[in-house]
Amino acid sequence: MRVITQKTVGDASVLEVAEVAKPVTGPGQVLVKVGAAGVNPVDTYIRAGAFPALGEPPFTLGWDIAGTVESGEGFEAGDEVYGLLPFPGTGGGYAEYVVANAADLVRRPSWFTVEEAGAVPLVALTAWQTLVGRGGLSAGQRVLIHAAAGGVGHVAVQIAKARGAYVIGTASAAKHDFVRSLGADEVIDYRNEDFTSINPVDVVLDTIGGDYAERSAKVLKPGGVLVSIIPGNPGFDVNRASDLGIRFELFGSVSASGTDLAALPQLRVQLDQIVPLADVAKAHELVESKRTTGKVVLVP
Ligand SMILES: NC(=O)c1ccc[n+]([C@@H]2O[C@H](COP(=O)([O-])OP(=O)(O)OC[C@H]3O[C@@H](n4cnc5c(N)ncnc54)[C@H](OP(=O)(O)O)[C@@H]3O)[C@@H](O)[C@H]2O)c1
């Protein structure tokens, strides 16, 4: 089968196509013929050597997958499934076939194309596990979601709305119609407006890091929750939160979970680009631009 591999860490040009044997399943696993594999910012960090989660190369990136079950336990051959491979685990999603734990997969719902399903697991699980798991977001609460047009943000807006929250997102002006179409009640043009001028909120999802956490803390109600998904540069800590009378949750890493995927509301997935597997370098460069709307996905 074809996979994307790299012999060294570096820029996107280190990614190359290789031919390897199909992987072999173990107990509780299935072999999936990959129909689509999502590309996430963390893939680019690992490729570049900035986050050595897979050890030394060679390795194959990729955690988001959707496709068709070929064999194994827990599903029938021919079932259409999607899910997140264990993170960091061993990766392997940028390939024609991958082995996954059956417990991490669910059947692909009718509202997703295979490309949408392949693009969404990591960002949807991140949004769910932060807003609901760490933030305890409930109906009637107000939430601020940074980078609301990004991969995580665009599904976080929808999950927050589905829970009955009042949603405020940040995005550049050209993306405001898109963010509103997802259900956001207010959108802040972070380039020209100071988001700290909004009325107080119960929960903030910080997808940016650096000084965003300190600034976001200013818009939280007493006892509110700041959830950061930027473990490398959260710009904040629990002591500072305690001083300010708020709660701080640092979300280190998303967890693969078929149970959480099954709990998600119906989501609309925005595909910025669908890229052939062999053009993976282009997909990485797009994600590294930090300007994409929604998701970039690879198709074998
Ligand atoms: N801890 C974890 O488990 C975990 C999980 C998932 C993601 N993450 C991290 O979370 C971050 C976001 O991930 P992602 O997949 O959502 O990224 P992404 O899709 O690449 O984000 C791109 C979006 O960010 C927006 N953006 C950039 N700078 C902004 C700013 N200052 N304010 C508001 N929006 C801004 C851009 O919109 P404009 O063009 O309008 O600027 C663009 O739409 C990444 O650093 C990622 O590594 C962590």
The ligand as an ORCA input file, in Angstrom:
! r2SCAN-3c Opt
* xyz 0 1
  N      -4.236     20.366     23.045
  C      -4.872     19.711     22.072
  O      -5.221     18.532     22.188
  C      -5.193     20.427     20.783
  C      -6.149     19.895     19.918
  C      -6.459     20.580     18.744
  C      -5.799     21.748     18.415
  N      -4.844     22.238     19.266
  C      -4.150     23.503     18.917
  O      -5.124     24.519     18.816
  C      -4.724     25.467     17.821
  C      -5.861     25.683     16.838
  O      -6.055     24.492     16.099
  P      -6.966     24.497     14.795
  O      -6.916     23.152     14.191
  O      -8.282     25.101     15.088
  O      -6.117     25.524     13.899
  P      -6.403     26.102     12.450
  O      -7.613     25.473     11.842
  O      -5.127     26.039     11.696
  O      -6.724     27.641     12.743
  C      -6.807     28.486     11.648
  C      -7.739     29.631     11.988
  O      -7.173     30.423     13.042
  C      -7.653     31.748     12.865
  N      -6.777     32.637     13.631
  C      -5.420     32.730     13.545
  N      -4.980     33.640     14.439
  C      -6.080     34.141     15.083
  C      -6.281     35.085     16.114
  N      -5.252     35.749     16.645
  N      -7.544     35.287     16.572
  C      -8.594     34.638     16.041
  N      -8.466     33.730     15.034
  C      -7.218     33.485     14.570
  C      -7.619     31.934     11.371
  O      -8.621     32.845     11.033
  P      -8.238     34.258     10.390
  O      -7.750     33.961      8.997
  O      -9.534     34.975     10.469
  O      -7.161     34.851     11.251
  C      -7.959     30.548     10.807
  O      -9.323     30.453     10.413
  C      -3.438     24.928     17.200
  O      -2.326     25.538     17.833
  C      -3.473     23.455     17.563
  O      -2.191     22.866     17.618
  C      -4.544     21.617     20.440
*
